[in-house]
Every structure is written in C-alpha cells, then in structure tokens.
Amino acid sequence: MKISILFVDDDKDVIDGYKRMLFSMKKYWDLYFAISSEEALNLMSENKIDVIISDMKMPGMDGTTLLGKVRELYPQILRIILSGHQDEIKIIRSTTLAHQFLLKPCDANQIKKVVENLYALRKNLENEKLLAIINGIGQLPTVPALYLELEQIMNHPDVSLERVSKLITRDPSITAKILQTVNSAFFGLPRRVTNLLEALSFLGTNTIKSIILYLETFSSMDLPPNAIEYYESIGNHSLLVAMIAKEIGKIEKCDKQMLDDIYIAGILHDIGKLILLQVPHYFDRMIALTSKYGRKPIELEYELLGVTHEWAGAYMLGIWGLPSSIVEVIGFHHQPSKIIANDFTALTAVHVANALSYYKEETFDEKKLDLDFDYLINLNLISKLELWWDSTKKFQESANE
C-alpha cells in the first residue's frame, strides 16, 4: 500500500521544487501539494493522508495553527515540520505540534529517508487495532523538548558537563527526579550525589540523557488515578532491566555505542504499556483478569486490545525518529526470534535482562526463565545464561532492598 504525503508551503516555487525533486517517487508515494493551510485542510478532508510536511511561516493560517488543527482533527497523521530557521524549530519543539523536524534546505534523500523509515515502521508494526487505539487516545506524545535540546548541544564537540548541567537545572522537577533516580540502589554509587554536575560526572551524559527521556515521557502521559502504583512499578522495572542489560553488554565486550543503545532501550522497553494505559477502561479490565485467572498482562494486551505494548512502544519511538536499533528492541523484546539475527545485539541484552529481572530463585535454573530459547540457541548463547545471571543478580538484590 502506498504512503500518502501532503507538502504545504505558500511559496509556489518551493512546491514546484518538491514536485520535480520527488517525481521519481510517484510510483511508491501518493503526493499531495498545497500552497496554503486552508487548501491543506481541504485536501485532508477529501483524502487519506499519512504524513504532512509543512513550512511554518505562511500568510493567513500559519504552520503552527495548521498543525494544531491537524493534531486535533487527524491525530493519526504524522506531523513533520520543515523550517529554514533553527530558532523556529527550537520553539516548536517545546510544543506537541510535530513528531519530527527537518531543516531547510532539505534534499530529496533526507525527505526520502524520513518517509521511508516511517513507512517501514507502519508496514512492520501497524495494524488497524493499533491505529484505532491511537486515534482513541487522541494523539501520540511528541519527543520531550529537554531531551531534544540536550541532543543538540551534546552533538557539539566542545560541550562541557557544566553547560549540560545548566540546561537541565532550568527544570527543577526533572533535576530532582534525576537526583532521586541516581541515588537509588540501582546505581550503587559510592556516596550520595547532591548536585547534577556530580551525577553527570558519575554516570555520563548519555546515561543522564536516557533517564531524562524516560522521566519526561512518563510524566507527560495522562494515567488513570488507580494506575499510579502500576506506573511506578513500570519505571522501577525499566531501570532494573537497563542496568542488567548494560552489565550483560559489558560482559560481552560491546563498544560504547552499543552499550548506550542497550541502556536507553532497557529504559524504554516497556514504554508502550503507558500508551495502552490511556485506553479507557483497559487497566481495570486487565487487573481484574490478572487477579481472577492469574494471566500474564502481555497475553491480556492482545486479547483485550489486539495489540501489545511492544508494538505500541516501537510505533511511538519510530515516529520520534529514534535509531532503528533501539526501535527494534522495543518492538521485539519478548519475541526476538521474529528478527533475523546472527550476532549478539542490544535486543539480545534487553530480552535476557527482562527475563532475569523477574527471576527470584537463589539457584540458577534456565527452565524457569521466560525466554525465547529458539533465538538464544540460534545465537549459541544458552551456555552464557548462568554467567549473566550470576554477574547481574546484585542489581536484583539492590532493587529488593
């Protein structure tokens, strides 16, 4: 099925440039073009649009107002901003108007890459029931602004910990949550950390950045009042999985990039559970069936909603433009054998860590682990399970203190 894309820009020359630049994609994409917000809204009312790519500065109804209306009327449409000004993108990132951002001048390859990644995501993960859930929720959350700002300054080769610390401390609540998190038993720091600069020195900017993404995302969602304890348990479990997975990665001598991927994937692996929590009455029904029949929540997800938290989380993070290596972990961390793999990856680490995080026995018995054994046998990793358990049970013990 073709993906349909609507381009909006009041400059006819720019629109004509898009038409020429993307002419070769017409057999793969349904392309629509509008030179005003009003024309764009008319096209959306008459056609099924998957992605809107809009300029910001337009006469009459500007891009900000247009995307606000798109978010309200067509929450399933993926919203991308194409702007010629970094300041505009910085401002718009502080809102929930866009899922991704492109900076002008933007060539055909950049647009193709973004759109094709989104299309691949939909092809692999989307189904009618997932769309219905997202539409019912109203809108997908957008990437947290502080995370994006950190991403931008950390790409600068001369960035200092002091500058990163100053940026984060502008948000007192996030600063307090970071200090609370890093002082938890999970991290096992040698002494209590009392300021953010110390936390950055101990844990590194990438770890702090992933914690911020986790904290901001979790705090941005509306949750049922009776689900707060469940929500907190997801957070604690996610931190535990991240720590175990990263330790497994160290044992396997993964490079720094993969260790960062492993940690952030561990932090975010259950983020889809928060999306499902926003479905009306789902939490109450899930808890009732879990209590009555002892069923696993992941079985009930599919039974009650026709989707799993894996799909929902991967879809959201894919829309945000997170690396495919991380999105893959979120989408398949319970069933990694659905991915063709020949080597140890972040998916391997998080899949095993997730199983180990629930293991409460004093002695090791691999049969009691909820693992995809076909996947691990294919990678010849079964023999390493006891070593991984023995090397990471300290995190489990810390979590129980």
Secondary structure by P-SEA (a helix, b strand, c coil): cbbbbbbbcccaaaaaaaaaaacccccccbbbbbccaaaaaaaaacccccbbbbbcccccccaaaaaaaaaaccccbbbbbbbccaaaaaaaaacccccccccccccaaaaaaaaaaaaaaaaccccaaaaaaaaaacccccccaaaaaaaaaaacccccaaaaaaaaaccaaaaaaaaaaaaccccccccccccaaaaaaaccaaaaaaaaaaaaaaaaccccccaaaaaaaaaaaaaaaaaaaaaaaaaacccaaaaaaaaaaaaccaaaaaaaaaccaaaaaaaaaaaaccccaaaaaaaaccccaaaaaaaaaaaacccaaaaaaaaccccccccccccccaaaaaaaaaaaaacccccccccccccaaaaaaaaccccaaaaaaaacaaaaaaaac
